[in-house]
Amino acid sequence: MSPATVPVCLITGASSGIGAALAREFARRGHALVLTARRAAELDALADSIAGTGSPRPEVITADIGAADGVARLAADLHARGLEPSIVVNNAGFGLLGEAAALDLTQQLDMIDLNVRALTDLSLRFLDSVVRHKGGILNVASIAGFLPGPGMAVYHASKAYAVSLSEALHQEMKDDGVRVCALCPGPVPTAFFGRAGIPRGYFPAFLARSAERVASEGYEGFMGGHRIVVPGGPNRILTLLPRLVPREWASAGSAWRWRRSSSTSP
């Protein structure tokens, strides 16, 4: 490592929601941050807000990591600034509500590019520096990763991938002193719902947790070396359903919720 290179915590999708809450949590715990997302104004506002609490102002890099060369451009920008990730927080992602056959194919492939390809690239690209600093990788997945998801088929599949990759890397990297954790929240009232087209009341209210609570529990679990963190008792129970009932039943339950929502939507 060059003496001028500074280790940082890189957080993707940091402009709002869980990503912004994670940025505040990591900053509060004394981590030097790099925040990245597509929306420069929101990133700058968050960086200013964090600086206003007395923490160092995070570096801001505007990037579209879902683009084919997005992660490479981000890596080049980090290198040019003399920064290297010791912790990578893969929070960027989106979902779409609707039957896979009816949703736009390009948008669903874009979802895979961001939720799967970019997450994998960022998880592996900086492993040398992560290992060198005994840091870690926190992948924001979802309880959707434990259940088949009629009505959000590609999203559920992408989060299942994130859970599986995180669990495997947790085992592979633990002897190097590297933490790898999948943070798997249930419903979190954020702008994610609007982009996904999820109507109010689609998920039971008792499953919902605030972005701040998710970030706090995620940070504690990640730093504690946990493999999986699922905020909220009811959500933890849901992740066990595929072990307790036939997988077809769990899938049928998701399909029923989707059809019920579709039939009651205006």
N, C-alpha and C positions, 0 to 999 in steps of 0.2 A: 504494500500500500504506500502510495506517495505520502510524504508528511503533510502535504497540503490537502489531502482528501479527507473529507469530514463524514463520519457515519451518521445516517439519518433514518428516521422512520418515514417510509413512503406510504401515503394513504391515497388510494384511488377512489373516484366517485365521492370526493370530499366536499362537494359544494352544498349538500343539503342532507337531510334525513340522518340515517345511521352513520354515514360517512362523516358528516359534520360533528355528530355527537362523539364519534370515536376520536376525531381530531382534538376536540376539547378535552377528552379524557386522557389521551396520551400526552397532550401539552401540560395538563394539570399534574401529571406524574413526572414531568421533567424531561420529556423526550424532545429532541430537535426534530422538526417536522418538514416534510415536503408534501404539499397538498396538490393533487392533480384532478382535473375534470375538464369538461368542455366549456364551462361557463366561467369566464374570467372575472366578471363583476362579482359573482357570488363567492368565488374563491378569495378575492381580495378583501371582501367584506368580512369573511370568516377569519382571515389572517389578521386583519385589524382588530377584530373582536378578541382574538386570543392574545394579541399583544397588549390589549387594554387591560387584561387581567394580571399583567406583570410577567408573563411568559415571553420568551423570545419570539419575534414574529416569524411564522413559518415561511419557508420558501414556497413560491407559487409557480406552477408550470401548467399552462393550459395545453391539454392534449386530448385527442380522440383515440383512446387506446383500442377501440373497436375496429379502427381502420387497419388495413393490411400492414402498413408500416408504422402504426401508431406507437407500439411499444418500443420499437427500435429508435424512433425519434425521441421518445421520452428518455430512453437510456442515454442517447447522445447528448441531450440537454443536461442531464444529471452530470455526465462526465465533464462537459464543458464548464460546469459550475464548481467542479471539484468536490462533488458529493457522491456517496455510494450508500445504498441501503444496507442497514444492519437489521431492520425489520421491514417486512413488506405486508401491508394490509390490503388485501384484494376485496374491496367493497363494491366497485363499479359493477352494475348489472341492471337488467330490467326484465319484466315479464309481460305477457299478453294474455288476456282472458278471451277464450273462444275456442271452438273446435279447430283442431289443426288443419283440417281440410278447408275450412272457411277463412282462416286468417291468411294474411298476405305472406307468401313464401319468402320474399326478400327480407321482410322484417323478422321472420322466424330464424332465418340464417344469420341475420345481424345479431340476434340474441345469442346464438351459438358462438359467433365470433367474439362477443364481449364476455359472456358468462363462462365460456369454456376455453376458447383459444387464448384470449388475452390473459385470463387467470392462470392458465398453464404456463404461458410464456413468462409472466412476471414471477411465478413461483419458482421457476428454474433458472431464469436468466441471471439472477443476482445471488445464486447460491454460494459462490466463492466468498463474497463479502459477508453474507449472512453467517456462514460458518466461521469466518475469521473473527467476527465480532461476537460469536456465541449469541446470535440474535434469534430471529424466528419469522414465521409466516403465519398470518392470521387470515384465513379465507372466510368471508361472510357467505355462508350457504343459507339454509332455511330448513324448517321442519318439512317443507315440500320435498326435500331430498330423501326422505324416508318413506314416502308414500307415492304410489302412482297417481297421476293427476289429470284425469279426463276434464277437459275445459281449460287446462293450462299444461298440455302434454309436454311441450318442448321445454317450458320453464322448469317443471318438476324434474325432467330428465337432466337438465343442465345442473340443477342443484344436487341431484344424486351423484353426478360426476364430481362436483366440488367436494362433497362429503367423502367419497371414495378416495379421491386423490389425496386429500388432507390426511386421512387415516393411514394411507400407505406411506406418505412422506414422514408422518409422525414416527413410524417405526424405523424407517430408513435413516432418519437424521438424528434420532435421540442420542446415539452414541457419540455424535459430534457436538453435543451440547446445544442443539438447535431445537427450539420449540416449534411445533406445527400444530395448529388448532383450527377446527371448523366451528365457527359461531353460527348457530342454527336457530334464529328467532322464529317465532310465529308472526302473526299479523302485527305490523307496526304502522301506525297512522302517519304516513309521509306522502310525498309527491309520487312515490312508486305506485300508489293505488290509482291515481289519475292517469298516469301514462299507461298502466296496464288495462285500464277500463274496468276496474273492479268497483261495483256499486256499493253504496253504504249498506251495511248490514249483511254483506256477503259472508263474512266470517263471524262466528260467535264472539261477542264482546269479551267474554271471560278469557279468551286466548290472547287478547291484545296486550302489548307492553309498550312503554314509551321508548323512543330512540335512546334517551339518556340512560334508562335502566338497562337496555340491551348493551349499550357501550360499556357501562360500568361492570356488568357481569362478564361481558366478553373479555375485557381487559384483565380482570382478576383471574379468570379461568386460563387465559392464554399465558399470563406471567406465572401462573401456578403449574404450568406444564400439562394442562388437561388436553386430551385428544379431541373431545367434543364438548361444546357448551350449548345448552338449550335453556334459555331464560324462561322461567315459569313452570310450575308443577304440571298444570294441564297440558302444556306443550310437550313436556317430557313424556307424559303418558301417551300422547299421540304418536311419538316416535317409536313406541313399543308395539303399536298395533300390528304391524306386519309379522311380529313374532308371536302374537297372541291369537290372531284370527287368520283364516286363509287370505292370501294376498288378493284374491278375486273379490272378497268382501270389502276390503279397504278401497279397492278401485271402484267398486259399485257405489260405495258411500260418497266418494268424490264426484262420481258421475251424477248421483242424485242431487247433490248440492248445486252442481252446475246447471242441471236441467230445471231445477226449481227456481234458481235465480233468473234463468232465461225466460221462463214462463211468466214471471212477475215483473220483469223489467218493462218500463213504459215504451 
